[in-house]
Amino acid sequence: MSRAPHIYLIAGEASGDILGAQLMAAITAQTNGAVTFSGVGGALMAAQGLRSLFDHTELSVMGIAEVLPKIPHLLARIQETATDIAAKRPDVVVTIDSPDFSFRVAKIVQHTCPDIKRIHYVAPSVWAWREGRAEKVARLYNGLICFFDFERPYFERHDLKTVAVGHPVVESGVREADGTAFKRTHSITRPTIGVFFGSRRGELARMGDILSEVAAHYAPTHDIIVPTLPHLRAEIEAIVAAVPGRVIVSTNPAEKWNAFKACDKAVAVSGTVGLELAVAGVPHVIAYRMNAVTYEILRRVVKVKRAHLVNILSGRDVIPEFIQDACRADNIIRGLDNLKAPVSGDIVAQLGKQPSADAARFVLSFFNPAF
């Protein structure tokens, strides 16, 4: 090629920042560093060489009622991002999850810069609800990166080039982490309960009191471990301030996975963290309460009845779930008390082996000549 490949990435969530950083590292390795990155991302992607157009946490909004007040600002950021792409003229645009934002940017780019290849990473859960979205994705994109093989047919039937790479959580380092090192560093000698409040401020508002009540119940006999993101530290500390015992709030990225492994049991807001705990081998429950309006709408359209991916993959309730009305401290405590064994290795084995490397190869296959 006459110049280094230029890849524009967009990640609007903390989980997308992780995926983006892993993908960037794999692309850098496969091109021997002869690559240029630009786009929107977080601290992890910045560490891989991305200078973000704006703070990606602005896009971390979930739920119909939560999104509505922010629509004007989000629309402005969508246009700003599309304009930046048109100005920079990358070879490929990779949007990572955040479909409400990503798809709107892709649609503008499709019309203004049709020669720029567009790839989406993390297939929408069309198998769970709104299967018709698969055709929409196929119209907007040249390629799609899925996690699982069972997702591919939904998109391939619309002639979208699709690959299944596995789930990047398997290469996060959580399986190899050392929980005893975390306990030694923090002088932990009692049993531990992990409390994971989520990565969105809306989740803190809805779940904070419930999970702090759970923490308070165990505090007399357990040390409470709360891994969270640095920008949420002050809010988390305010939420757990009244817990009558030892609460260790950890925001150090270097000890993140050790903190996971140090949990004897855990409760987590539903999301990627549940899968991370499963891979870590930590017995856990998940809990979630969303805005009532959002919940009522989703309840009518979602086809699957389980939230945790382990439960979906296995087709049965392996991990206890406490969603919406069931999301109460007493239920969660009862669920934690009854936990016994971690998730079996058979389920974890379905998550793949080298997702980021496979995803990088797929992205680079769109260059001419291909790498």
C-alpha positions as CSV (number, residue, x, y, z in Angstrom):
1,M,0.0,0.0,0.0
2,S,1.1,3.6,-0.7
3,R,0.4,4.7,2.9
4,A,-0.3,3.1,6.3
5,P,-3.9,1.9,6.6
6,H,-6.1,4.4,8.5
7,I,-8.8,2.9,10.7
8,Y,-11.4,5.0,12.4
9,L,-12.9,3.4,15.5
10,I,-16.0,4.4,17.5
11,A,-16.7,3.1,21.0
12,G,-19.3,4.7,23.2
13,E,-19.2,2.4,26.3
14,A,-16.6,1.2,28.8
15,S,-17.0,-2.3,27.4
16,G,-16.5,-0.9,23.9
17,D,-13.3,0.8,25.0
18,I,-12.0,-2.6,26.1
19,L,-13.0,-4.2,22.8
20,G,-11.5,-1.4,20.8
21,A,-8.2,-1.4,22.7
22,Q,-7.8,-5.2,22.2
23,L,-8.7,-4.9,18.5
24,M,-6.2,-2.0,18.1
25,A,-3.4,-4.0,19.8
26,A,-4.1,-7.0,17.5
27,I,-4.2,-4.8,14.4
28,T,-0.9,-3.1,15.4
29,A,0.7,-6.5,15.8
30,Q,-0.5,-7.8,12.5
31,T,0.6,-4.7,10.6
32,N,3.9,-4.4,12.4
33,G,2.8,-1.0,13.7
34,A,2.2,0.4,10.2
35,V,-1.3,1.7,10.9
36,T,-3.0,5.0,11.8
37,F,-6.0,5.1,14.2
38,S,-8.5,7.9,14.9
39,G,-12.0,8.1,16.2
40,V,-13.9,8.1,19.5
41,G,-12.9,5.9,22.5
42,G,-11.7,5.9,26.1
43,A,-8.6,5.6,28.1
44,L,-7.7,2.1,27.0
45,M,-8.0,3.0,23.4
46,A,-6.0,6.1,24.0
47,A,-3.2,3.9,25.5
48,Q,-3.1,2.1,22.1
49,G,-2.7,5.4,20.2
50,L,-6.2,6.8,19.7
51,R,-6.8,10.5,20.2
52,S,-10.5,10.7,20.9
53,L,-12.6,13.3,19.1
54,F,-14.5,13.8,22.4
55,D,-15.2,12.1,25.7
56,H,-16.7,8.8,24.8
57,T,-18.6,8.6,28.2
58,E,-21.1,11.1,26.7
59,L,-22.5,8.2,24.7
60,S,-23.0,5.9,27.6
61,V,-26.7,6.2,27.9
62,M,-29.2,3.3,28.2
63,G,-32.9,3.2,28.3
64,I,-35.6,5.1,26.4
65,A,-36.4,7.5,29.3
66,E,-32.7,8.2,29.9
67,V,-32.0,8.9,26.2
68,L,-34.8,11.3,25.4
69,P,-33.4,14.3,27.2
70,K,-30.0,13.9,25.6
71,I,-31.2,13.4,22.0
72,P,-30.2,16.9,20.8
73,H,-26.6,16.5,22.2
74,L,-26.3,13.0,20.8
75,L,-27.5,14.1,17.4
76,A,-24.9,16.8,17.4
77,R,-22.2,14.3,18.3
78,I,-23.4,12.0,15.5
79,Q,-23.0,14.7,13.0
80,E,-19.7,15.8,14.4
81,T,-18.3,12.3,14.2
82,A,-19.6,11.8,10.6
83,T,-18.0,15.1,9.6
84,D,-14.7,14.1,11.2
85,I,-14.7,10.9,9.2
86,A,-15.4,12.8,5.9
87,A,-12.5,15.1,6.7
88,K,-10.0,12.4,7.7
89,R,-11.0,9.9,5.0
90,P,-10.0,6.7,6.7
91,D,-9.9,3.4,4.8
92,V,-12.2,1.6,7.2
93,V,-14.6,2.7,9.9
94,V,-15.2,0.2,12.7
95,T,-18.1,1.0,15.0
96,I,-18.1,-1.0,18.3
97,D,-21.5,-1.8,19.9
98,S,-23.6,1.4,20.9
99,P,-25.9,0.7,18.0
100,D,-28.1,3.8,18.5
101,F,-25.0,6.0,17.9
102,S,-23.0,3.8,15.6
103,F,-25.8,3.0,13.1
104,R,-26.6,6.7,12.6
105,V,-23.0,7.6,12.0
106,A,-22.7,4.7,9.5
107,K,-25.8,5.8,7.6
108,I,-24.4,9.3,7.1
109,V,-21.0,8.0,6.1
110,Q,-22.6,5.6,3.7
111,H,-24.2,8.5,1.8
112,T,-21.3,11.0,2.1
113,C,-18.3,8.7,1.7
114,P,-19.6,5.5,0.1
115,D,-16.1,4.3,-0.7
116,I,-15.1,4.0,3.0
117,K,-15.6,0.4,4.2
118,R,-17.9,0.1,7.3
119,I,-17.6,-2.7,9.8
120,H,-19.6,-3.2,13.0
121,Y,-18.2,-5.1,15.9
122,V,-20.7,-6.8,18.3
123,A,-23.8,-8.0,16.5
124,P,-27.1,-6.7,17.7
125,S,-29.0,-9.4,19.6
126,V,-31.5,-10.0,16.9
127,W,-32.0,-13.5,18.2
128,A,-33.4,-11.9,21.3
129,W,-35.6,-9.2,19.8
130,R,-36.3,-7.2,16.7
131,E,-34.9,-9.7,14.2
132,G,-35.6,-7.2,11.4
133,R,-32.6,-5.2,12.5
134,A,-30.4,-7.8,10.8
135,E,-31.5,-6.5,7.4
136,K,-30.9,-2.9,8.5
137,V,-27.3,-3.8,9.6
138,A,-26.7,-5.5,6.2
139,R,-27.8,-2.4,4.4
140,L,-25.5,-0.1,6.4
141,Y,-22.3,-2.2,6.7
142,N,-19.8,-4.1,4.5
143,G,-18.8,-6.4,7.4
144,L,-20.0,-7.6,10.8
145,I,-18.0,-9.2,13.7
146,C,-20.1,-11.5,15.9
147,F,-19.2,-13.2,19.1
148,F,-20.9,-16.5,18.4
149,D,-21.6,-18.8,15.5
150,F,-25.3,-19.0,16.2
151,E,-25.5,-15.3,15.4
152,R,-24.1,-15.5,11.9
153,P,-27.1,-16.9,9.9
154,Y,-29.3,-14.0,10.9
155,F,-27.0,-11.6,9.0
156,E,-25.6,-13.9,6.3
157,R,-29.1,-14.5,4.9
158,H,-29.0,-10.8,4.0
159,D,-25.6,-11.2,2.2
160,L,-23.6,-9.4,4.9
161,K,-20.0,-10.6,5.2
162,T,-19.9,-12.0,8.8
163,V,-17.4,-13.6,11.1
164,A,-17.7,-15.1,14.6
165,V,-14.6,-14.6,16.7
166,G,-15.7,-15.6,20.2
167,H,-16.0,-13.3,23.2
168,P,-13.0,-11.1,24.1
169,V,-13.5,-11.7,27.8
170,V,-11.5,-14.9,27.4
171,E,-8.3,-12.9,26.6
172,S,-8.9,-10.2,29.3
173,G,-6.5,-11.8,31.7
174,V,-9.2,-12.6,34.3
175,R,-8.6,-16.3,34.2
176,E,-4.9,-15.9,35.0
177,A,-5.4,-13.3,37.7
178,D,-4.3,-13.8,41.3
179,G,-6.9,-13.2,43.9
180,T,-4.5,-13.9,46.8
181,A,-2.3,-11.1,45.6
182,F,-5.2,-8.7,46.0
183,K,-6.1,-10.0,49.4
184,R,-2.4,-9.7,50.5
185,T,-2.2,-6.1,49.2
186,H,-5.3,-5.1,51.0
187,S,-4.7,-7.2,54.2
188,I,-7.9,-9.2,53.7
189,T,-8.3,-12.1,56.1
190,R,-12.1,-12.6,56.1
191,P,-14.4,-14.0,53.5
192,T,-15.3,-11.6,50.7
193,I,-18.3,-10.4,48.8
194,G,-17.8,-8.6,45.5
195,V,-20.4,-5.8,44.7
196,F,-20.4,-4.6,41.1
197,F,-22.5,-1.5,40.6
198,G,-22.3,-1.1,36.9
199,S,-20.6,1.4,34.5
200,R,-23.4,3.8,33.9
201,R,-24.5,6.6,36.2
202,G,-28.1,5.6,35.6
203,E,-27.4,2.2,37.0
204,L,-25.9,3.7,40.1
205,A,-29.0,5.8,40.6
206,R,-31.3,2.8,40.3
207,M,-29.2,0.1,41.9
208,G,-27.1,1.9,44.4
209,D,-29.4,1.6,47.4
210,I,-30.3,-2.0,46.7
211,L,-26.7,-3.2,46.4
212,S,-25.4,-1.1,49.3
213,E,-28.1,-2.8,51.4
214,V,-26.7,-6.2,50.3
215,A,-23.2,-5.0,51.2
216,A,-24.4,-3.8,54.7
217,H,-25.9,-7.2,55.3
218,Y,-22.6,-9.0,54.8
219,A,-20.3,-6.3,56.2
220,P,-20.2,-7.6,59.8
221,T,-18.7,-10.9,58.6
222,H,-17.2,-10.2,55.2
223,D,-14.9,-7.6,53.6
224,I,-16.7,-6.0,50.7
225,I,-14.8,-5.6,47.4
226,V,-16.1,-3.0,44.9
227,P,-14.2,-2.9,41.6
228,T,-15.3,0.2,39.6
229,L,-14.1,2.8,37.1
230,P,-12.0,5.7,38.2
231,H,-14.6,8.4,37.1
232,L,-17.3,6.7,39.2
233,R,-15.2,6.4,42.4
234,A,-16.6,9.4,44.2
235,E,-20.2,8.4,43.5
236,I,-19.6,4.8,44.6
237,E,-17.9,5.9,47.8
238,A,-20.9,8.1,48.6
239,I,-23.2,5.2,48.0
240,V,-21.3,2.8,50.3
241,A,-20.4,5.4,53.0
242,A,-23.1,4.1,55.4
243,V,-22.1,0.4,55.0
244,P,-21.0,-0.6,58.6
245,G,-17.8,-2.4,57.8
246,R,-14.8,-2.6,55.5
247,V,-15.4,-1.7,51.9
248,I,-12.5,-1.7,49.5
249,V,-13.3,0.4,46.4
250,S,-10.7,-0.5,43.7
251,T,-10.2,1.6,40.6
252,N,-6.6,0.6,39.8
253,P,-6.6,-1.0,36.4
254,A,-3.5,-3.0,37.3
255,E,-5.4,-4.9,40.0
256,K,-8.8,-5.1,38.4
257,W,-8.7,-8.9,37.6
258,N,-7.0,-9.7,40.9
259,A,-9.9,-7.9,42.6
260,F,-12.4,-10.1,40.6
261,K,-10.5,-13.3,41.6
262,A,-10.4,-12.2,45.3
263,C,-14.3,-12.3,45.5
264,D,-15.5,-15.5,47.2
265,K,-19.0,-14.6,45.9
266,A,-20.4,-11.6,44.0
267,V,-23.5,-9.7,42.9
268,A,-23.2,-7.7,39.7
269,V,-25.4,-5.4,37.7
270,S,-26.3,-7.4,34.6
271,G,-23.9,-6.9,31.7
272,T,-20.5,-8.0,30.5
273,V,-19.3,-8.2,34.1
274,G,-21.4,-11.3,34.7
275,L,-19.5,-13.0,31.9
276,E,-16.2,-11.8,33.4
277,L,-17.1,-13.3,36.8
278,A,-18.1,-16.6,35.1
279,V,-14.7,-16.8,33.4
280,A,-13.0,-15.9,36.6
281,G,-14.8,-18.8,38.3
282,V,-16.5,-16.6,40.9
283,P,-20.0,-17.9,42.0
284,H,-22.3,-14.9,41.5
285,V,-25.8,-13.6,40.9
286,I,-26.9,-10.8,38.7
287,A,-29.4,-8.1,39.4
288,Y,-30.9,-5.3,37.3
289,R,-33.6,-2.6,37.6
290,M,-34.3,-0.3,34.7
291,N,-36.7,2.6,34.2
292,A,-40.3,1.3,34.4
293,V,-41.2,2.7,31.0
294,T,-38.2,1.1,29.3
295,Y,-38.9,-2.2,31.0
296,E,-42.5,-2.4,30.0
297,I,-41.6,-1.8,26.4
298,L,-38.8,-4.4,26.4
299,R,-40.9,-6.9,28.2
300,R,-43.3,-7.0,25.3
301,V,-40.7,-7.4,22.5
302,V,-37.7,-9.4,23.9
303,K,-38.0,-13.1,22.9
304,V,-35.5,-14.5,25.4
305,K,-36.4,-14.9,29.1
306,R,-32.9,-14.8,30.5
307,A,-30.4,-12.0,30.8
308,H,-27.0,-13.6,31.7
309,L,-25.2,-14.9,28.6
310,V,-24.2,-18.1,30.4
311,N,-27.9,-18.8,31.0
312,I,-28.7,-18.1,27.4
313,L,-25.9,-20.3,26.0
314,S,-26.8,-23.2,28.3
315,G,-30.6,-22.8,28.0
316,R,-31.1,-23.0,31.7
317,D,-30.8,-21.0,34.8
318,V,-27.1,-21.6,35.8
319,I,-26.7,-18.1,37.3
320,P,-29.5,-16.7,39.5
321,E,-31.0,-13.5,38.0
322,F,-33.0,-10.9,39.9
323,I,-34.5,-8.5,37.4
324,Q,-36.9,-5.6,37.9
325,D,-39.5,-6.4,40.6
326,A,-37.4,-9.4,41.8
327,C,-34.4,-7.0,42.2
328,R,-34.6,-6.6,46.0
329,A,-31.9,-6.9,48.6
330,D,-33.6,-9.8,50.4
331,N,-33.8,-11.8,47.2
332,I,-30.2,-11.1,46.3
333,I,-29.0,-12.0,49.8
334,R,-30.9,-15.3,49.6
335,G,-29.4,-16.0,46.2
336,L,-25.9,-15.3,47.4
337,D,-26.4,-17.5,50.5
338,N,-27.5,-20.4,48.3
339,L,-24.6,-20.2,45.8
340,K,-22.3,-23.2,45.6
341,A,-20.1,-23.9,42.6
342,P,-18.8,-21.6,39.8
343,V,-19.8,-22.0,36.2
344,S,-18.6,-25.1,34.5
345,G,-15.7,-25.1,32.1
346,D,-17.9,-26.4,29.3
347,I,-19.8,-23.1,29.1
348,V,-16.7,-21.0,29.3
349,A,-15.2,-23.1,26.4
350,Q,-17.9,-21.7,24.1
351,L,-16.4,-18.3,24.4
352,G,-13.6,-18.8,21.9
353,K,-9.8,-18.7,22.0
354,Q,-8.3,-15.6,20.2
355,P,-11.2,-13.2,19.5
356,S,-9.2,-10.0,19.0
357,A,-6.7,-11.5,16.6
358,D,-9.5,-13.1,14.5
359,A,-11.4,-9.8,14.5
360,A,-8.2,-7.9,13.4
361,R,-7.7,-10.3,10.5
362,F,-11.3,-9.7,9.4
363,V,-10.9,-5.9,9.5
364,L,-7.6,-6.0,7.6
365,S,-9.2,-8.3,5.0
366,F,-11.1,-5.2,3.8
367,F,-8.0,-3.4,2.6
368,N,-6.8,-3.6,-0.9
369,P,-4.4,-5.3,-1.1
370,A,-5.5,-7.3,1.9
371,F,-3.0,-8.0,4.7
